[in-house]
Amino acid sequence: MKNNVFFDKEAEFHIPTYKRLPVIFEKGKDVYLWDSDGKKYIDFIAGLGVVNLGHCHSKVIDAFCLQAQELIHVSNLFYTKPQIKLAERLVKMSLPGGKCFFCNSGAEANEGAIKLARRYGKTHFADERVEIITALRSFHGRTLKTLAATGQPDKQLPFQPLPSGFKHVKFNDISALRQSVDNNTAAVMLEVIQGEGGVYPAEQDYLKEVRRFCDEHQLLLILDEVQTGFGRTGKIFAFQHYGIEPDIISVAKGLGNGLPIGAFIAKKSIADIFNYGDHGSTFGGGPVVCAGALATLTALTDEKLPEKAAKTGAYFKQKLNELAAADTIITDVRGNGLMLGLEIAKQTAPEIVIAMLEQGFIINNIGKNILRFLPPLTIAEKHIDSMLSALTTFLKD
Ligand SMILES: Cc1ncc(COP(=O)(O)O)c(C=O)c1O
């Protein structure tokens, strides 16, 4: 897209924390987006792993509009039906028997999960355990507390001093975790696939061992499923690939298919540690977003999107592996379902993203040598084929 008056206005009026790509999107449907010149794109980012059902899903729009005409906001001083219905659905599909709390984003979901774990550690143990162990290369959000949880020193450095109470250990290394635990440790918090860190899945044995270790030492296991949740990896939640159950789960992104909603879900005995006034949110769990999220979860299961993501994701990964085996600069293919990453030997990922955008394909880079794919779960093999035939040009050795 050529220079546009809106690019200049954004530079003048918006705080520049995003290095935006040169395009203004105006319309979306399923896996397609259209810019303000009417050019059509195939979306392999899905709003950063958010619109899992595809853009502007009709059932979500209907639920959202219907609810907006009835009641938009009353605060959490009162009961509203969409919130309670969504709570029941979300808990039953994630941690049956547990309880959830609604907020507005992934960072807030993690803040809530961290607060709950800390309250649990203080209430449950005479020595008041408060510390949380997270992984290096992890990403848990941009608030000060979730930035402190995030295992990426370069993101933390400009904002020191950060809140205390976190230790970071090597991911997929059980002995590093074992060595870091002491009498002050309340919980371990992990992503099942590290997303922003570069698409690194937890190994089967590792996550199982982490669960065993947490049980042995009475530590809570918090899984951050903000990016991996709601079908993205081929199951509703990524932890379901591992035959384990966490104590607390944080979610956001795919829950509302684009509506701003997050939540944390905890086993009942842990959730019940919170008392009146311990946590809250003015907007969290409002009727409109909850109605939209309820419709999202219905469509997700009715359309069997997790199963679809597993199947299409396997096809996609196989094609990426075939490319890696040919004469290309690909050094690694990672991920599960429709959360895939491609590591390349050259520092050209940002340029590849721009070149692909010009050809009508929206892909994402993490740093200079990782390409990431998080398409809507409705993406078809034909879309993958056409995207890869364009991408191949930039991956030749
Ligand atoms: C694993 C994970 N946790 C937390 C967050 C933060 O979510 P939000 O941007 O909605 O605050 C993200 C965002 O990318 C994420 O990928």
PDBQT file of the ligand as one rigid body, heavy atoms in Angstrom, charges set to zero:
ROOT
HETATM    1  C1  LIG A 401       1.015 -16.933  26.079  1.00  0.00    +0.000 C 
HETATM    2  C2  LIG A 401       0.526 -15.521  26.202  1.00  0.00    +0.000 A 
HETATM    3  N1  LIG A 401       0.188 -15.049  27.404  1.00  0.00    +0.000 NA
HETATM    4  C3  LIG A 401      -0.261 -13.792  27.551  1.00  0.00    +0.000 A 
HETATM    5  C4  LIG A 401      -0.378 -12.933  26.492  1.00  0.00    +0.000 A 
HETATM    6  C5  LIG A 401      -0.877 -11.535  26.698  1.00  0.00    +0.000 C 
HETATM    7  O1  LIG A 401      -2.159 -11.413  26.187  1.00  0.00    +0.000 OA
HETATM    8  P1  LIG A 401      -2.797  -9.964  25.923  1.00  0.00    +0.000 P 
HETATM    9  O2  LIG A 401      -2.038  -9.343  24.821  1.00  0.00    +0.000 OA
HETATM   10  O3  LIG A 401      -4.233 -10.259  25.579  1.00  0.00    +0.000 OA
HETATM   11  O4  LIG A 401      -2.668  -9.215  27.198  1.00  0.00    +0.000 OA
HETATM   12  C6  LIG A 401      -0.031 -13.385  25.211  1.00  0.00    +0.000 A 
HETATM   13  C7  LIG A 401      -0.114 -12.496  24.045  1.00  0.00    +0.000 C 
HETATM   14  O5  LIG A 401       0.410 -12.715  23.006  1.00  0.00    +0.000 OA
HETATM   15  C8  LIG A 401       0.427 -14.723  25.068  1.00  0.00    +0.000 A 
HETATM   16  O6  LIG A 401       0.771 -15.209  23.869  1.00  0.00    +0.000 OA
ENDROOT
TORSDOF 0
